[in-house]
Amino acid sequence: MNAGGAWCAPLAKSVGVDLPVRPRRRSAFVVSCPTPIPDMPILIDTSGVYLRREQNHFLCIVSPSAERDLDSLPLDVQFSEFDEIIWPTLAERIPAFEALRVEHAWAGYYEYNILDQNGIVGQSGPENSFVAAGFSGHGMMHSPGVGRAMAELLAFGEFRTLDLSPLSPARLSSGQLVIEEGVY
Ligand SMILES: Cc1cc2nc3c(=O)[nH]c(=O)nc-3n(C[C@H](O)[C@H](O)[C@H](O)COP(=O)(O)OP(=O)(O)OC[C@H]3O[C@@H](n4cnc5c(N)ncnc54)[C@H](O)[C@@H]3O)c2cc1C
């Protein structure tokens, strides 16, 4: 059972499977704003900048441009993404955000499925080999469903309550891609 996240491809290779999943760095910034905005909804700007409230702070992220989005870059926070893209974008939309202050930041890897930016779930390669990986930066929200479905597949040999067959590894070679357009 390969649930290796951003590192699932090298593990898959050990059983002869080529998974199109790459570690792609994303920097996350936790910011504060002197003006309280208690009812701030999740915001996704057309530039790809997104922001959501985290108690008294906000979390914001933007994906780098395609030419800068290389595999396995070192996990150094890219403060230039905040200064040059996130901050001006948010300040233009919401004047109070002109005074944003970065409180904390970190970088992590999206487990980026380069074909359709969706999870890869099911049997793959040798008969007793399974995968649940490649969720492309939205795997936390998938995790309860994927956990349940995989438990059923392993225990009963089939999905019972949730049919995750559209996410099967076989789709990657059959052209039945499930393109996720909401991944930034
Ligand atoms: C900045 C950022 C923001 C995100 N925001 C969101 C969000 O808002 N909503 C959301 O739903 N998702 C979000 N995600 C994505 C989410 O974190 C991932 O989709 C999710 O963690 C993937 O879960 P996973 O179990 O597949 O992989 P992981 O959580 O990465 O777990 C994989 C595990 O496998 C281990 N491993 C790897 N190789 C081996 C090996 N050979 N042997 C043994 N163990 C191994 C690793 O150490 C790791 O513990 C975000 C990710 C990032 C980086």
The ligand as an SDF file (V2000), in Angstrom:
LIG
                    3D

 53 58  0  0  0  0  0  0  0  0999 V2000
    1.2900   24.3780    1.7280 C   0  0  0  0  0  0  0  0  0  0  0  0
    0.2430   23.2970    1.5990 C   0  0  0  0  0  0  0  0  0  0  0  0
   -1.0890   23.6020    1.7950 C   0  0  0  0  0  0  0  0  0  0  0  0
   -2.0690   22.6130    1.7070 C   0  0  0  0  0  0  0  0  0  0  0  0
   -3.3740   22.9600    1.9190 N   0  0  0  0  0  0  0  0  0  0  0  0
   -4.3210   22.0080    1.8440 C   0  0  0  0  0  0  0  0  0  0  0  0
   -5.6950   22.3430    2.0680 C   0  0  0  0  0  0  0  0  0  0  0  0
   -6.0460   23.4830    2.3350 O   0  0  0  0  0  0  0  0  0  0  0  0
   -6.6220   21.3560    1.9650 N   0  0  0  0  0  0  0  0  0  0  0  0
   -6.2710   20.0720    1.6670 C   0  0  0  0  0  0  0  0  0  0  0  0
   -7.1660   19.2270    1.5830 O   0  0  0  0  0  0  0  0  0  0  0  0
   -4.9820   19.7340    1.4600 N   0  0  0  0  0  0  0  0  0  0  0  0
   -4.0020   20.6630    1.5450 C   0  0  0  0  0  0  0  0  0  0  0  0
   -2.7070   20.3340    1.2950 N   0  0  0  0  0  0  0  0  0  0  0  0
   -2.3900   18.9840    0.8030 C   0  0  0  0  0  0  0  0  0  0  0  0
   -2.3710   17.9390    1.8700 C   0  0  0  0  0  0  0  0  0  0  0  0
   -1.4670   18.3000    2.8810 O   0  0  0  0  0  0  0  0  0  0  0  0
   -1.9430   16.6300    1.1890 C   0  0  0  0  0  0  0  0  0  0  0  0
   -2.7880   16.4020    0.0640 O   0  0  0  0  0  0  0  0  0  0  0  0
   -2.0580   15.4650    2.1380 C   0  0  0  0  0  0  0  0  0  0  0  0
   -1.2350   15.6610    3.2610 O   0  0  0  0  0  0  0  0  0  0  0  0
   -1.6320   14.1890    1.4270 C   0  0  0  0  0  0  0  0  0  0  0  0
   -1.7620   13.1350    2.3310 O   0  0  0  0  0  0  0  0  0  0  0  0
   -1.0210   11.7930    2.0660 P   0  0  0  0  0  0  0  0  0  0  0  0
   -1.3420   10.9180    3.2430 O   0  0  0  0  0  0  0  0  0  0  0  0
   -1.3130   11.2850    0.6910 O   0  0  0  0  0  0  0  0  0  0  0  0
    0.5490   12.1710    2.0780 O   0  0  0  0  0  0  0  0  0  0  0  0
    1.4190   12.7140    3.2730 P   0  0  0  0  0  0  0  0  0  0  0  0
    0.5930   13.4200    4.2880 O   0  0  0  0  0  0  0  0  0  0  0  0
    2.5700   13.4590    2.6610 O   0  0  0  0  0  0  0  0  0  0  0  0
    1.9780   11.3880    3.9390 O   0  0  0  0  0  0  0  0  0  0  0  0
    2.8990   10.5650    3.2510 C   0  0  0  0  0  0  0  0  0  0  0  0
    3.7270    9.8710    4.3090 C   0  0  0  0  0  0  0  0  0  0  0  0
    4.4790    8.8140    3.6930 O   0  0  0  0  0  0  0  0  0  0  0  0
    5.7670    8.8080    4.2670 C   0  0  0  0  0  0  0  0  0  0  0  0
    6.6740    8.1180    3.3220 N   0  0  0  0  0  0  0  0  0  0  0  0
    7.0930    8.5640    2.1030 C   0  0  0  0  0  0  0  0  0  0  0  0
    7.8650    7.6370    1.5010 N   0  0  0  0  0  0  0  0  0  0  0  0
    7.9400    6.5850    2.3560 C   0  0  0  0  0  0  0  0  0  0  0  0
    8.6200    5.3180    2.3250 C   0  0  0  0  0  0  0  0  0  0  0  0
    9.3610    4.9550    1.2600 N   0  0  0  0  0  0  0  0  0  0  0  0
    8.4750    4.4950    3.3920 N   0  0  0  0  0  0  0  0  0  0  0  0
    7.7040    4.8600    4.4550 C   0  0  0  0  0  0  0  0  0  0  0  0
    7.0480    6.0420    4.5500 N   0  0  0  0  0  0  0  0  0  0  0  0
    7.1740    6.8890    3.5150 C   0  0  0  0  0  0  0  0  0  0  0  0
    6.0960   10.2800    4.4820 C   0  0  0  0  0  0  0  0  0  0  0  0
    7.0900   10.4390    5.4430 O   0  0  0  0  0  0  0  0  0  0  0  0
    4.7410   10.7870    4.9890 C   0  0  0  0  0  0  0  0  0  0  0  0
    4.6170   10.6520    6.3760 O   0  0  0  0  0  0  0  0  0  0  0  0
   -1.6950   21.2910    1.3940 C   0  0  0  0  0  0  0  0  0  0  0  0
   -0.3480   20.9700    1.1970 C   0  0  0  0  0  0  0  0  0  0  0  0
    0.6180   21.9600    1.2870 C   0  0  0  0  0  0  0  0  0  0  0  0
    2.0680   21.5970    1.0600 C   0  0  0  0  0  0  0  0  0  0  0  0
  1  2  1  0
  2  3  1  0
  2 52  2  0
  3  4  2  0
  4  5  1  0
  4 50  1  0
  5  6  2  0
  6  7  1  0
  6 13  1  0
  7  8  2  0
  7  9  1  0
  9 10  1  0
 10 11  2  0
 10 12  1  0
 12 13  2  0
 13 14  1  0
 14 15  1  0
 14 50  1  0
 15 16  1  0
 16 17  1  0
 16 18  1  0
 18 19  1  0
 18 20  1  0
 20 21  1  0
 20 22  1  0
 22 23  1  0
 23 24  1  0
 24 25  2  0
 24 26  1  0
 24 27  1  0
 27 28  1  0
 28 29  2  0
 28 30  1  0
 28 31  1  0
 31 32  1  0
 32 33  1  0
 33 34  1  0
 33 48  1  0
 34 35  1  0
 35 36  1  0
 35 46  1  0
 36 37  1  0
 36 45  1  0
 37 38  2  0
 38 39  1  0
 39 40  1  0
 39 45  2  0
 40 41  1  0
 40 42  2  0
 42 43  1  0
 43 44  2  0
 44 45  1  0
 46 47  1  0
 46 48  1  0
 48 49  1  0
 50 51  2  0
 51 52  1  0
 52 53  1  0
M  END
$$$$
